[in-house]
Structure formats: structure tokens, C-alpha cells
Amino acid sequence: MRRTMGLMLAVVLAAGFAATAQAGTAGKASSDRGGNRRNADVTFTKWVTRLPDDPSTLAGISMAGVVGGDVGRGTYSGMVISDDTTSRPDFWLAQALYGFKGSKHSFVAHNLITEDHTTSPITATIRGFVISGWMNGASVTGEYTLLDPCPIATPGNMFGTACFQGTLHLRS
């Protein structure tokens, strides 16, 4: 049931971004020296705007934020699809959808997050792929860092003054 709900959520979120992503698919990403590949770097600052209904998990968290880099200035929205805190102590493992709606390009990425709670501040690595919009099918790698207090305003932030600032690297 939980897996089915997660898949349905992924489809709904991807469909929602697909409509806006179509408007931002024109243009080129920065060229790779190899010639056939395209690369892009995007930045984000995100914060939690809705907690999950089930307090035993972070699956269902909704996030908002701002983006920049190769997508242009714009907005971020995301959702945690599933999470695991039992497989690796001191690490939070999650699957999440990240939606970027920039002034130049828009896309949705399905990401696997490994958040390291042994570091101070908390950091995470990201890997995944673009599932809709600009650079569809591109691989995604990246990272983020927990900032508290956040250097920008975070309206509706459920975690007070904390936010997550990071970068994604797209490669097709």
C-alpha cells in the first residue's frame, strides 16, 4: 500500500511539473568537452512546509524553496516518497522528488538521498535521474548541507529557521 501510494505520488508530482517543464525545455546546457554529453549545475535552498501524517516516518514531507544556476532563478518544490532510518545507523536514507521551475528551464528529478548525521553540520549526498522536463533522462548527483539559521526567509518552515542548501549536477 505504501509503495503504491509513493508511486502514485511520483506520477502526480511529475505530471504537474511536466506541464510547466514543457515551457522551459528550449536552450542548451553547458557542453561537455566530449561533445555528445550535456552538463548542467543547479542550486537550491529548500525547507519543510508540511510534515507527514505518520510521525514514525518522514515520508510525505513536502518542501518548498528557491533555485538558481543553469535553470535560472525560480522555485523549488519537493516531496519525500520513502525513508529508512534502520538500515544504517546515523544515516537517513530517502527517496524524494525534486521539482525545479526556473526562469530558463524546469524539470523533476527522482533522487536517492543519504543524509549523514555524523557530520556537523549535517550533510547529504544525492544521486538520481531526471524523470520529466528539461534534460529528461539525465543522471543527477549532488549534495546539500543543513543550515540553521537559514540565510534567507523561509515562509511556512515547519523546522523553524533550518533549511538545506545544495547543488545538483545533471549529465545526459
C-alpha positions in Angstrom: 0.0 0.0 0.0 2.8 2.5 1.0 4.7 1.6 -2.2 1.6 2.1 -4.3 0.9 5.5 -2.7 4.5 6.5 -3.3 4.3 5.6 -7.0 1.0 7.4 -7.4 2.5 10.5 -5.7 5.5 10.3 -8.1 3.3 10.2 -11.1 1.1 13.1 -9.9 4.0 15.3 -9.0 5.8 14.5 -12.2 2.7 15.2 -14.3 2.2 18.5 -12.5 5.7 19.6 -13.3 5.6 18.2 -16.8 3.2 20.9 -17.9 5.4 23.7 -16.7 8.6 21.9 -17.8 7.5 21.9 -21.4 7.7 25.7 -21.5 11.3 25.6 -20.3 12.8 22.9 -22.5 14.4 25.2 -25.1 18.1 26.1 -24.8 21.3 24.3 -24.3 23.1 23.1 -21.2 26.8 23.7 -21.0 28.7 21.4 -23.3 30.9 18.6 -22.0 34.4 18.5 -23.6 33.5 15.1 -25.0 31.0 16.7 -27.4 28.0 14.3 -27.1 27.1 14.9 -23.5 25.4 17.9 -21.8 26.0 19.0 -18.3 24.2 21.5 -16.0 24.6 22.7 -12.5 21.6 23.9 -10.5 21.4 25.3 -7.0 18.7 25.1 -4.4 17.7 26.2 -0.9 14.8 24.2 0.5 12.8 23.9 3.7 10.0 21.7 5.0 6.5 23.1 4.6 4.4 20.1 5.6 5.1 17.2 8.0 3.9 13.7 7.3 0.6 12.4 8.7 2.5 9.4 10.2 5.0 10.7 12.8 7.1 7.4 12.6 8.4 8.3 9.2 9.5 11.4 7.2 7.8 10.0 4.0 5.2 12.5 3.0 7.1 15.6 3.9 6.5 18.5 1.5 9.2 21.1 0.7 9.4 24.5 -0.9 12.3 26.7 -1.8 14.2 28.6 -4.4 16.5 27.6 -7.2 19.2 29.0 -9.5 22.1 28.1 -11.7 21.5 26.8 -15.2 17.7 26.7 -14.7 17.6 30.4 -13.9 16.0 31.9 -10.8 12.9 30.2 -9.7 11.1 27.9 -7.3 11.6 24.5 -5.8 9.0 22.0 -4.6 9.7 18.5 -3.4 8.3 15.6 -1.5 9.9 12.7 0.4 8.4 9.4 -1.1 10.0 7.0 1.3 12.6 6.8 4.0 14.7 4.4 6.2 16.4 5.1 9.4 17.1 1.4 10.4 19.5 0.1 7.6 22.4 2.4 8.5 22.6 3.9 12.0 23.4 7.6 11.9 22.2 8.0 8.4 18.8 8.9 6.9 18.1 7.2 3.6 15.3 8.5 1.5 13.7 8.7 -1.9 12.5 12.1 -2.9 11.1 14.1 -5.9 12.8 17.4 -6.5 11.0 19.9 -8.8 12.8 22.8 -10.3 10.8 25.6 -12.0 13.4 28.1 -13.2 13.1 31.2 -15.5 15.0 29.2 -18.2 14.3 25.5 -17.6 12.1 23.2 -15.5 12.5 19.6 -14.5 11.6 16.9 -12.0 14.2 14.5 -10.6 13.8 11.3 -8.7 16.6 11.2 -6.1 18.1 8.8 -3.5 19.3 10.8 -0.5 21.9 9.7 2.0 21.9 12.2 4.9 24.9 11.8 7.2 24.1 12.6 10.8 27.7 12.1 12.0 28.8 15.4 10.4 28.3 18.8 11.8 26.6 20.4 10.1 24.5 17.6 8.7 25.3 16.9 5.0 23.8 14.7 2.4 24.7 13.1 -1.0 22.2 12.9 -3.8 22.0 10.6 -6.8 19.2 10.1 -9.2 17.8 10.9 -12.6 15.6 13.5 -14.3 12.1 12.0 -14.9 10.4 14.9 -16.6 11.2 18.1 -18.4 14.5 19.7 -19.3 17.3 17.1 -19.7 14.9 14.3 -19.3 16.8 11.1 -18.5 19.9 12.8 -17.3 21.7 11.4 -14.3 21.8 13.5 -11.2 24.4 13.8 -8.5 24.6 16.4 -5.8 24.8 17.4 -2.2 23.3 19.6 0.4 24.1 21.0 3.9 21.7 21.8 6.7 21.9 25.4 7.7 20.5 26.8 10.9 19.7 29.6 10.8 18.9 29.8 7.1 20.4 32.8 5.4 17.1 33.6 3.6 13.5 33.9 4.5 11.7 30.5 4.6 7.9 31.1 4.7 5.9 28.3 6.2 9.0 26.5 7.5 8.0 23.6 9.8 11.6 23.3 11.1 11.8 26.9 12.4 14.9 28.6 10.9 16.6 25.5 9.4 17.0 25.0 5.7 19.0 22.8 3.3 21.3 24.4 0.7 22.8 22.4 -2.1 23.7 21.8 -5.7 22.7 19.2 -8.3 24.9 18.2 -11.3 22.9 16.9 -14.3 24.6 14.9 -17.0 22.9 13.5 -20.1 
